[in-house]
Amino acid sequence: MPRRRLGARGRINLGVVAVALGVTALDALTKAWARHALAHHALHVAGPLWLRLHYNTGASFSVASSGPLLVTVATAVVALAVVVVGLRARRGWPTAGFGLLIGGGVANLLDRLAATPHAVTDFVAVSSFPVFNLADAAITVGFGVLAVVALRGGTLAAR
């Protein structure tokens, strides 16, 4: 039986992996800093921007905060689905979008699994908006990038 060469269909987009690892590492560093530097007091940065330590046992905006195990399992399932599609992302903006989305999701999942109790470390507070972290920002920007690409008729992943 002849061997089939792996073409574009079988390749993993290493750019997605690089962006995701970068987001995950930077998020872990900022959360570790926040847990240490903001443990006893908030820090006013400028105008409505504060750095204030907060632990979120729920999903985005503290939704389902009474069921952290369910949120953790649901997050893991969604993250796995995004990883499966994202690793086959097209080059360019889809690479950045999926990398940010995967990196943010994995970072928050790791934070939730490592923390006791199982909660995500949030520390960026802007006015009355819910407190968030770098991973949350990466997820939001990544989703926005993918939405713009899709709305403009672009293809997100290799076929």
Secondary structure, 3 states (H helix, E strand, C coil): CCCCCCCHHHCCCHHHHHHHHHHHHHHHHHHHHHHHHCCCCCEEEECCEEEEEEEECCCHHHCCCCCHHHHHHHHHHHHHHHHHHHCCECCCHHHHHHHHHHHHHHHHHHHHHHCCCCCEEEEEEECCCCCECHHHHHHHHHHHHHHHHHHCCCCCECC
